[in-house]
Amino acid sequence: MEKEIENLKKEIEEIKERNRKVELDKKWETSTLRKVCIAVLTYIVVIIYTILISKISNVFLTSLVPVIGFTLSTLSLKVIRNLWEKKNV
């Protein structure tokens, strides 16, 4: 009987640990830092790409276009997801 109780305690602790990891993953997926990092990395890649393929006079300004588009899409997806969840719950 004691062994079963110990096994159950161990399983509960494993479940709690897994839940902590899942909650942390969820927080990261919605964090502002993650969104900013993605935007900055996208901007850097677009700058490099633009420099390599053309001689645009203002590379830095031109490179903002896809970053703004991407950022707006990530912000709007949250609204769309909320609407979807309300409909499917």
C-alpha positions as CSV (number, residue, x, y, z in Angstrom):
1,M,0.0,0.0,0.0
2,E,2.8,2.4,0.8
3,K,4.5,1.7,-2.5
4,E,1.3,2.5,-4.3
5,I,1.0,5.8,-2.5
6,E,4.6,6.7,-3.3
7,N,4.0,5.9,-6.9
8,L,0.9,8.1,-7.0
9,K,2.9,10.9,-5.3
10,K,5.6,10.6,-7.9
11,E,3.1,10.6,-10.8
12,I,1.4,13.7,-9.4
13,E,4.8,15.5,-9.2
14,E,5.6,14.5,-12.8
15,I,2.2,15.9,-13.9
16,K,2.8,19.1,-12.0
17,E,6.2,19.5,-13.6
18,R,4.8,18.9,-17.1
19,N,2.0,21.4,-16.4
20,R,4.6,24.0,-15.4
21,K,6.5,23.4,-18.6
22,V,3.3,23.7,-20.7
23,E,2.3,26.9,-18.9
24,L,5.8,28.4,-19.6
25,D,5.5,27.4,-23.3
26,K,2.1,29.2,-23.5
27,K,3.5,32.3,-21.8
28,W,6.5,32.4,-24.3
29,E,4.2,31.9,-27.3
30,T,2.2,35.0,-26.3
31,S,5.1,37.1,-24.9
32,T,5.9,40.6,-26.2
33,L,9.6,39.7,-26.2
34,R,9.0,36.8,-28.6
35,K,7.1,39.1,-31.0
36,V,9.8,41.8,-30.9
37,C,12.5,39.2,-31.5
38,I,10.7,37.8,-34.5
39,A,10.2,41.3,-35.9
40,V,13.8,42.3,-35.4
41,L,15.1,39.1,-36.9
42,T,12.7,39.5,-39.9
43,Y,13.9,43.0,-40.4
44,I,17.6,42.0,-40.4
45,V,16.9,39.2,-42.9
46,V,15.0,41.5,-45.2
47,I,17.7,44.2,-45.0
48,I,20.4,41.6,-46.0
49,Y,18.1,40.2,-48.8
50,T,17.4,43.7,-50.1
51,I,21.1,44.7,-50.1
52,L,21.9,41.5,-52.0
53,I,19.3,41.7,-54.7
54,S,19.0,45.4,-55.5
55,K,20.3,48.9,-55.2
56,I,17.4,50.5,-53.4
57,S,18.4,53.9,-52.1
58,N,16.7,53.5,-48.6
59,V,17.1,49.9,-47.7
60,F,16.2,50.4,-44.1
61,L,12.9,52.0,-44.8
62,T,12.0,49.6,-47.5
63,S,12.8,46.7,-45.2
64,L,10.2,47.8,-42.7
65,V,7.3,46.9,-45.0
66,P,7.4,43.1,-44.5
67,V,8.1,43.5,-40.8
68,I,5.1,45.8,-40.3
69,G,3.0,43.3,-42.3
70,F,4.2,40.4,-40.2
71,T,3.7,42.2,-36.9
72,L,0.2,43.2,-37.8
73,S,-0.6,39.6,-38.8
74,T,0.6,38.3,-35.5
75,L,-1.5,40.8,-33.6
76,S,-4.7,40.1,-35.7
77,L,-4.3,36.4,-35.3
78,K,-5.0,36.7,-31.5
79,V,-8.3,38.4,-32.3
80,I,-9.2,35.7,-34.9
81,R,-8.2,33.0,-32.4
82,N,-10.4,34.5,-29.7
83,L,-13.4,34.6,-32.0
84,W,-12.7,31.0,-33.1
85,E,-12.5,29.8,-29.5
86,K,-15.8,31.4,-28.6
87,K,-17.4,29.7,-31.6
88,N,-15.9,26.2,-30.9
89,V,-16.2,26.0,-27.1
